[in-house]
Amino acid sequence: LGISFQSQGMLDMAFDKLRRVPVDNEMKDILYNLALDYERKRQFNKAAAVYEYIETHDSKFKDVHEKKTKLIQASETMVFGSGFLGGGTDDGLLAIGTDTKPTLGRYEIVKQLGKGAMGIVYLGKDPRINRTTAIKTFRFGDDFKPEEIDKLKETFFREAESAGTLSHPNIVTIYDAGEEQDLAYIAMEYLEGEDFEKYTQKDNLLPMRKVIDYVADIADGLDYAHRQGIVHRDIKPANIMLLNSGVVKITDFGIARITATSQTQTGIVKGTPFYMSPEQFSGEKVDGRSDIFSLGPMLYQLLTGSLPFKGDSPSVLMHQIMNVVHPDPRQFNPKIVKPVVLVINKALV
């Protein structure tokens, strides 16, 4: 029964049952594996308790003493409340240097890839099918009341489910979404490449023909999503990946609304507003046209190395976007052909 509980992830109930069984060599192995599962779930104090239980019956069994000592030291130097990110460290799930790889759901965490507005992105592995994934985490524990967290999680999983229905060659594929304690996560296709940020600099612009081809593919992906009733809400160079294969992919579908909700709750604007549509600034309901507007400044910047709207503060930038006509992109790049200028003008209406 204990092993059955363990296989279902109910580790506390498993330990309760397994403690009732006489501790022979086979049971020591079973308890040792239970402790490893606690480690993977970042419940270090509980893992240490299991190692200590084994140690009381056999102090020389494997490395239980060393593991117990290390985990007790870790729990004394870090804060482990209801969650398991631990003390607000930058390394998140990998903050403690144990030999056991942490997990989220069924995914093994391999290493940290980067940090986003609401959490950390990890390289993960699905051991069932040996598939490499990117796992984006979101922590809802800070700055929210319990009832707000429940609403935010409901929105999170609804948006993740919607984004998971999208199947298009220019949109990143979402495999799964789940939560453990106060941490929610999305497992998605791992992309090998880089985002478009570096190609917005004047000294590193892509050839114009390539830019047009890439933006056409992005627009095709957005059109597909809009026909499914899904709006991205945060189109910008950092959310477009250029893969090593030469394919472009739109990332973070469904995540923008979560981030926007967080910003509303905390009063802090995260990310960049340079690509926001007028209706986003004014708080109106958005549809696919908002994504098309955001694609306009990105196309403008990829061709010129300059943004169409600038401002030292969000209020100045909002005034520019809502009331001022953008400068002709040919002022910055005379080689831009007229049809492309017409496309930019149309997008920025």
VEXMI-811276 format. One record per residue (C-alpha): residue number from 1; residue in one letter; x negated, y negated, z negated. Coordinates in steps of 0.001 Angstrom, whole numbers. Layout:
NUM; A; X; Y; Z
...
//
This chain:
1; L; 0; 0; 0
2; G; -2867; -2339; -809
3; I; -4493; -1696; 2561
4; S; -1162; -2337; 4257
5; F; -836; -5708; 2495
6; Q; -4406; -6543; 3493
7; S; -3753; -5772; 7148
8; Q; -830; -8215; 7038
9; G; -2977; -10968; 5540
10; M; -1332; -10765; 2081
11; L; -4654; -10566; 267
12; D; -3472; -11423; -3253
13; M; -885; -8640; -3164
14; A; -3488; -6295; -1718
15; F; -5908; -6980; -4578
16; D; -3143; -6484; -7124
17; K; -2428; -3001; -5727
18; L; -6046; -1978; -5134
19; R; -7015; -2771; -8730
20; R; -4678; 26; -9841
21; V; -6707; 2638; -7946
22; P; -9694; 4391; -9556
23; V; -12927; 2844; -8256
24; D; -14934; 5493; -6395
25; N; -17390; 4862; -3560
26; E; -14632; 4747; -945
27; M; -12664; 2228; -3014
28; K; -15776; 60; -3433
29; D; -15987; -224; 363
30; I; -12291; -1090; 602
31; L; -12630; -3782; -2088
32; Y; -15798; -5111; -433
33; N; -13895; -5550; 2841
34; L; -11111; -7317; 947
35; A; -13661; -9761; -481
36; L; -14966; -10394; 3036
37; D; -11408; -11197; 4155
38; Y; -11122; -13732; 1341
39; E; -14408; -15251; 2517
40; R; -13136; -15487; 6092
41; K; -10078; -17365; 4804
42; R; -12364; -19719; 2865
43; Q; -10884; -18607; -468
44; F; -14310; -18373; -2067
45; N; -13275; -18223; -5722
46; K; -11006; -15234; -4989
47; A; -13744; -13517; -2981
48; A; -16113; -14006; -5921
49; A; -13518; -12446; -8233
50; V; -13348; -9304; -6080
51; Y; -17151; -9053; -5912
52; E; -17263; -9410; -9703
53; Y; -14651; -6648; -10063
54; I; -16807; -4343; -7928
55; E; -19883; -5368; -9936
56; T; -18268; -4319; -13226
57; H; -18040; -786; -11824
58; D; -21347; -729; -9916
59; S; -23725; -3680; -10272
60; K; -26033; -2226; -7579
61; F; -23386; -1823; -4878
62; K; -24586; -3493; -1679
63; D; -25129; -7239; -2199
64; V; -22113; -7947; -4438
65; H; -24157; -9763; -7100
66; E; -25842; -12081; -4577
67; K; -22567; -12812; -2803
68; K; -20722; -13483; -6060
69; T; -23440; -15867; -7281
70; K; -23526; -17771; -3997
71; L; -19748; -18185; -3840
72; I; -19511; -19337; -7465
73; Q; -22152; -21982; -6766
74; A; -20219; -23064; -3681
75; S; -16941; -23394; -5584
76; E; -18675; -25559; -8204
77; T; -20101; -27994; -5658
78; M; -17070; -28317; -3380
79; V; -13396; -29093; -3867
80; F; -11042; -26260; -2928
81; G; -7478; -27289; -3639
82; S; -4637; -25737; -1724
83; G; -6651; -26080; 1465
84; F; -9978; -24668; 2541
85; L; -11738; -27414; 4460
86; G; -13584; -28218; 1270
87; G; -14610; -31556; -163
88; G; -14139; -33563; 3011
89; T; -17422; -32387; 4474
90; D; -18256; -32961; 8096
91; D; -18827; -29255; 8732
92; G; -15279; -28230; 7805
93; L; -14797; -24479; 7988
94; L; -18541; -23922; 8332
95; A; -19517; -26081; 5362
96; I; -20690; -23124; 3283
97; G; -23561; -21122; 4690
98; T; -22188; -17635; 4015
99; D; -23000; -14809; 6376
100; T; -19301; -14074; 6883
101; K; -17665; -15910; 9773
102; P; -14514; -17805; 8746
103; T; -11250; -17199; 10588
104; L; -8096; -19075; 11511
105; G; -5273; -16644; 12171
106; R; -6867; -13883; 14193
107; Y; -9602; -16146; 15593
108; E; -13186; -15995; 14393
109; I; -14847; -19412; 14035
110; V; -18221; -19413; 15792
111; K; -19402; -23027; 15578
112; Q; -18235; -26638; 15510
113; L; -17847; -28327; 18897
114; G; -16815; -31824; 17828
115; K; -14465; -33987; 15785
116; G; -11186; -35548; 16875
117; A; -8852; -38155; 15419
118; M; -7096; -35693; 13123
119; G; -9448; -32758; 12734
120; I; -12385; -30687; 13915
121; V; -12707; -28683; 17137
122; Y; -14366; -25273; 16917
123; L; -15607; -22633; 19286
124; G; -13627; -19520; 18437
125; K; -13316; -15923; 19511
126; D; -10248; -13726; 19762
127; P; -11654; -10337; 18697
128; R; -8636; -8435; 20006
129; I; -9447; -9200; 23640
130; N; -12971; -10635; 23231
131; R; -11880; -14029; 24623
132; T; -13701; -17276; 23865
133; T; -11397; -20121; 22850
134; A; -11519; -23725; 21705
135; I; -9649; -24232; 18431
136; K; -8430; -27712; 17562
137; T; -7513; -28185; 13909
138; F; -5195; -30692; 12231
139; R; -5054; -31380; 8535
140; F; -1766; -32807; 7275
141; G; -2664; -32923; 3578
142; D; -3894; -36508; 3307
143; D; -1803; -39691; 3267
144; F; 1516; -37843; 3562
145; K; 4369; -37012; 1232
146; P; 5485; -33327; 1174
147; E; 8665; -34064; 3148
148; E; 6632; -36000; 5729
149; I; 4247; -33065; 6101
150; D; 7162; -30725; 6818
151; K; 8482; -33035; 9563
152; L; 5008; -33485; 11013
153; K; 4407; -29728; 11144
154; E; 7780; -29214; 12792
155; T; 6847; -31740; 15461
156; F; 3396; -30191; 15795
157; F; 4666; -26704; 16550
158; R; 7440; -27965; 18834
159; E; 4921; -29958; 20875
160; A; 2441; -27061; 20915
161; E; 5179; -24718; 22130
162; S; 6144; -27136; 24901
163; A; 2526; -27616; 25981
164; G; 2058; -23841; 25919
165; T; 4675; -23442; 28647
166; L; 2569; -25440; 31127
167; S; 766; -23341; 33700
168; H; -1177; -25420; 36221
169; P; -4764; -25226; 37530
170; N; -5450; -28816; 36400
171; I; -4018; -28487; 32867
172; V; -5822; -26733; 30018
173; T; -4079; -23515; 28953
174; I; -2813; -23227; 25367
175; Y; -2868; -19678; 23973
176; D; -1574; -19968; 20449
177; A; -702; -22237; 17511
178; G; -488; -21503; 13806
179; E; -1273; -22703; 10317
180; E; -3142; -21564; 7247
181; Q; -2528; -23397; 3993
182; D; -2748; -27151; 4794
183; L; -4479; -26672; 8141
184; A; -2678; -26278; 11462
185; Y; -4488; -25256; 14626
186; I; -4099; -24844; 18368
187; A; -6122; -22204; 20235
188; M; -6709; -23143; 23844
189; E; -8786; -22388; 26895
190; Y; -12486; -23084; 26321
191; L; -13779; -25409; 29018
192; E; -17429; -25543; 30043
193; G; -18172; -29010; 31338
194; E; -17928; -32627; 30180
195; D; -15287; -35303; 29971
196; F; -15051; -38347; 32234
197; E; -16429; -40838; 29675
198; K; -19950; -40841; 31114
199; Y; -18602; -41565; 34610
200; T; -17009; -44857; 33534
201; Q; -20414; -46567; 33236
202; K; -21500; -48825; 36105
203; D; -24832; -47053; 36487
204; N; -23269; -43593; 36557
205; L; -20199; -43831; 38791
206; L; -19112; -40836; 40864
207; P; -18852; -41109; 44661
208; M; -15563; -42779; 45621
209; R; -14306; -39800; 47611
210; K; -14819; -37494; 44619
211; V; -13027; -39922; 42311
212; I; -10045; -40011; 44676
213; D; -9960; -36209; 44899
214; Y; -10190; -35792; 41118
215; V; -7525; -38382; 40361
216; A; -5246; -36792; 42975
217; D; -5618; -33449; 41157
218; I; -4900; -35133; 37826
219; A; -1802; -36778; 39293
220; D; -685; -33404; 40635
221; G; -1012; -31890; 37148
222; L; 898; -34795; 35594
223; D; 3651; -34492; 38197
224; Y; 4033; -30816; 37331
225; A; 4225; -31588; 33590
226; H; 6713; -34414; 34122
227; R; 8962; -32090; 36115
228; Q; 8927; -29809; 33052
229; G; 10011; -32766; 30927
230; I; 6636; -33112; 29161
231; V; 4779; -36429; 28855
232; H; 1102; -36536; 27872
233; R; 1064; -40030; 26254
234; D; -2727; -40335; 26030
235; I; -4287; -40195; 29488
236; K; -7851; -41540; 29294
237; P; -11342; -40435; 30441
238; A; -12027; -38590; 27168
239; N; -9003; -36337; 27808
240; I; -10044; -35328; 31325
241; M; -12629; -32568; 31653
242; L; -14812; -32013; 34700
243; L; -15773; -28352; 34603
244; N; -19084; -26948; 35798
245; S; -17099; -25337; 38613
246; G; -15999; -28773; 39891
247; V; -12363; -28419; 38738
248; V; -10757; -31183; 36670
249; K; -8464; -30343; 33743
250; I; -6184; -32485; 31605
251; T; -6580; -31685; 27905
252; D; -4602; -32427; 24737
253; F; -1076; -32100; 26112
254; G; 1394; -32262; 23251
255; I; -1202; -33544; 20799
256; A; -760; -37251; 21494
257; R; 2642; -37351; 19799
258; I; 1184; -35757; 16672
259; T; -1586; -38359; 16569
260; A; 924; -41149; 17187
261; T; 3054; -39933; 14268
262; S; -22; -39925; 12052
263; Q; -851; -43471; 13107
264; T; 2671; -44589; 12282
265; Q; 2443; -43019; 8831
266; T; -1006; -44302; 7914
267; G; -863; -47675; 9656
268; I; -4221; -46960; 11292
269; V; -4623; -47099; 15072
270; K; -6791; -44190; 16201
271; G; -8300; -43895; 19628
272; T; -8487; -46565; 22303
273; P; -5580; -48739; 23458
274; F; -7181; -49794; 26757
275; Y; -5150; -47217; 28692
276; M; -1815; -47634; 26880
277; S; 1279; -48523; 28863
278; P; 3394; -51618; 28015
279; E; 6215; -49439; 26670
280; Q; 3808; -47722; 24282
281; F; 2695; -51078; 22922
282; S; 6285; -52215; 22500
283; G; 7349; -48946; 20852
284; E; 9860; -47993; 23541
285; K; 10675; -44435; 24567
286; V; 8177; -43246; 27170
287; D; 8558; -41017; 30210
288; G; 6246; -39870; 32998
289; R; 5746; -43420; 34248
290; S; 3747; -44151; 31106
291; D; 1181; -41490; 32077
292; I; 964; -42917; 35590
293; F; 274; -46372; 34167
294; S; -2507; -44927; 31969
295; L; -3989; -43214; 35003
296; G; -4297; -46658; 36629
297; P; -6905; -48159; 34245
298; M; -8839; -44898; 34356
299; L; -8974; -44902; 38167
300; Y; -9918; -48593; 38074
301; Q; -12746; -47895; 35635
302; L; -14058; -44831; 37480
303; L; -14364; -46920; 40662
304; T; -15744; -50138; 39158
305; G; -17303; -49382; 35787
306; S; -15045; -52069; 34335
307; L; -11667; -52019; 32595
308; P; -8735; -53916; 34163
309; F; -7591; -55220; 30772
310; K; -9877; -56397; 27981
311; G; -9370; -57903; 24548
312; D; -11214; -58309; 21268
313; S; -8186; -57197; 19287
314; P; -5129; -54984; 19881
315; S; -2856; -58038; 19989
316; V; -4968; -59761; 22669
317; L; -5184; -56535; 24658
318; M; -1431; -56022; 24368
319; H; -849; -59528; 25740
320; Q; -3199; -58785; 28660
321; I; -1494; -55507; 29546
322; M; 2050; -56834; 29223
323; N; 1665; -60283; 30767
324; V; -1523; -60715; 32805
325; V; -2162; -59416; 36322
326; H; -5316; -57324; 36470
327; P; -8238; -58602; 38587
328; D; -8763; -57200; 42066
329; P; -11062; -54165; 41646
330; R; -12980; -55235; 44781
331; Q; -14454; -58060; 42689
332; F; -16534; -55376; 40968
333; N; -16870; -52922; 43854
334; P; -16354; -54383; 47355
335; K; -16510; -50880; 48872
336; I; -13088; -49916; 47506
337; V; -10754; -49484; 50475
338; K; -7416; -51293; 50597
339; P; -5169; -48180; 50296
340; V; -6864; -47324; 46978
341; V; -6303; -50895; 45767
342; L; -2606; -50501; 46604
343; V; -2482; -47264; 44581
344; I; -4090; -48980; 41565
345; N; -1682; -51941; 41867
346; K; 1277; -49568; 42055
347; A; 153; -47638; 38973
348; L; -341; -50806; 36920
349; V; 3098; -52286; 37634
//
